[in-house]
Amino acid sequence: MSHPASSAQALIETYIRAKDENRPHRMAAAFAADAQLRMTVKTEAIAFPAATEGLAQISDVLVRRFGQRYDNVYTFCLGTPPAPDADAFTCAWLVGMSDKDSGGVRVGCGSYDWRFAMGEPRRVQSLEIVIEAMEILAPEAAHDVLDGWLARLPYPWCGAAQARARAPALDGLAPVLQFLAAVGS
């Protein structure tokens, strides 16, 4: 289904594709020039600054620097997309990726809290990201996690129950699977 480029869903999808596909130039189609990013990281397996101000800096943190370290990125918003004219939206997320240096796989989860500017052009005004867990798996898990699981989920919107049901049976995923179970559908 098509949705206007300034709908809440389209703005979220533009961000996800910009990050996952390492396309920082696309961030201007999602974020306001004076946007704010806040991050709460509840794991030592990954690091981000707690606060970032402005489109250029947000693009640097979430796309450029992220893309220097990770590839094969799949990010999913868990649940149903927001109404087109939503001024705010909160959802859980799931991400999987490979580490360019080690070949290891990372799978994480948390929540997004979006706020959208209502004027034109409509853009993301602020984003709060909470990283609840980020699990590090051996390179041998790459096929099962990336090809066998994440590449087969509906992208970028997926139900938590569907993501959990299709997950490979790997011990290292336990915290993520517990999160998915708590999120529910």
C-alpha positions in Angstrom: 0.0 0.0 0.0 1.3 3.4 -0.9 1.5 6.2 1.6 2.4 9.9 1.3 6.1 10.6 1.7 5.4 12.8 4.7 3.2 10.3 6.5 4.5 9.0 9.9 5.0 5.6 8.4 6.9 6.9 5.4 9.2 9.0 7.6 10.0 6.0 9.8 10.6 3.7 6.8 12.9 6.4 5.2 15.0 6.4 8.4 15.2 2.6 8.6 16.2 2.2 4.9 18.8 5.1 5.2 20.4 3.3 8.2 20.1 -0.3 7.0 21.3 0.6 3.5 24.0 3.1 4.6 22.4 6.0 2.7 23.0 9.1 4.9 21.8 11.4 2.1 18.2 10.0 2.7 18.1 11.2 6.3 17.1 14.7 5.2 13.9 13.2 3.8 13.1 11.8 7.3 14.5 14.2 9.9 14.1 18.0 10.5 17.3 20.0 10.3 17.0 20.8 14.1 15.9 17.3 15.1 17.0 15.8 18.4 18.1 12.2 19.2 18.3 10.7 22.7 19.6 7.3 23.4 19.5 5.0 26.4 21.8 2.1 26.0 21.2 -0.7 28.6 24.1 -3.0 27.4 27.8 -2.7 27.0 27.8 -4.5 23.7 27.3 -1.3 21.7 27.8 2.4 22.3 26.1 5.6 21.2 26.2 9.1 22.5 23.3 9.9 24.9 22.2 13.0 23.0 22.8 14.2 19.4 21.5 17.5 18.0 20.7 18.3 14.3 20.3 16.4 11.1 24.0 16.3 10.2 25.1 14.9 13.5 22.2 12.4 13.7 23.1 11.2 10.2 26.7 10.8 11.2 25.8 8.8 14.4 23.0 6.6 13.0 24.2 6.1 9.5 27.8 7.0 8.6 29.6 5.7 11.7 27.1 2.8 12.1 27.7 1.8 8.5 31.5 1.9 9.0 31.2 -0.9 11.5 28.1 -2.9 10.5 26.6 -4.4 7.3 23.8 -6.7 6.4 21.5 -4.7 8.7 17.8 -5.6 9.1 15.7 -3.3 11.3 12.1 -4.1 12.1 9.5 -2.0 13.8 7.4 -4.5 15.8 3.7 -4.0 15.4 1.4 -2.0 13.2 2.5 1.2 11.5 1.2 4.6 12.8 -1.7 6.6 11.4 -0.5 8.8 8.5 -1.1 12.0 10.5 0.3 10.8 13.9 2.2 13.4 15.8 3.9 10.8 18.0 4.5 7.0 17.8 6.1 4.5 20.1 7.0 0.9 19.1 9.4 -1.9 19.9 12.1 -2.7 17.4 14.4 -5.7 16.5 17.7 -5.4 14.6 20.2 -7.9 13.3 23.5 -7.2 11.5 27.0 -8.4 11.0 30.2 -6.8 12.3 32.5 -5.9 9.4 35.7 -6.6 11.4 34.9 -9.8 13.2 32.2 -11.3 11.0 30.2 -11.9 14.2 26.4 -11.3 14.3 24.6 -8.8 16.6 21.0 -9.0 17.4 19.3 -6.3 19.5 16.0 -5.0 20.6 14.5 -2.0 22.3 12.0 0.8 21.7 11.6 3.9 19.5 9.7 7.0 20.6 9.0 9.2 17.6 7.8 12.8 17.6 6.9 14.4 14.2 6.8 18.1 13.3 3.3 18.9 12.0 4.3 21.8 9.7 5.6 21.4 6.1 7.8 19.8 5.3 6.8 17.2 7.8 9.8 15.5 9.4 10.9 13.6 12.5 11.4 16.3 15.2 12.8 14.0 17.9 13.6 10.3 18.3 14.3 8.5 21.6 15.9 5.1 21.1 16.2 2.6 24.0 18.5 -0.3 23.4 17.4 -3.0 25.9 19.7 -5.8 24.6 22.4 -6.4 22.0 23.6 -9.9 21.8 26.9 -10.9 20.1 26.9 -14.2 18.3 29.8 -16.0 16.5 30.3 -15.6 12.8 28.9 -19.2 12.4 25.5 -17.9 13.3 25.3 -15.5 10.4 23.5 -17.8 8.0 20.9 -18.9 10.5 20.3 -15.4 11.8 20.5 -13.3 8.6 19.5 -15.6 5.8 17.3 -18.1 7.7 15.5 -15.6 9.9 15.7 -11.9 9.4 15.7 -11.9 5.6 12.5 -13.9 5.7 10.5 -11.6 7.9 8.2 -8.9 6.5 10.3 -5.7 6.3 10.3 -3.3 7.9 7.1 -3.9 9.9 6.7 -7.2 11.6 4.8 -8.6 14.6 6.8 -9.6 17.6 5.2 -13.0 17.8 6.0 -13.7 14.2 9.6 -12.6 14.7 9.9 -14.8 17.8 8.2 -17.8 16.1 10.7 -17.8 13.2 13.8 -17.2 15.3 16.6 -19.9 15.1 17.2 -22.0 18.2 20.4 -20.3 19.4 21.2 -19.9 23.1 22.7 -16.4 22.5 19.3 -15.1 21.4 17.5 -15.8 24.7 17.4 -12.1 25.9 16.0 -11.0 22.6 13.5 -13.7 22.5 12.4 -12.9 26.0 11.9 -9.3 24.9 9.9 -10.4 21.9 7.7 -12.5 24.1 7.1 -9.6 26.5 6.2 -7.3 23.6 3.5 -9.8 22.4 1.9 -9.6 19.0 
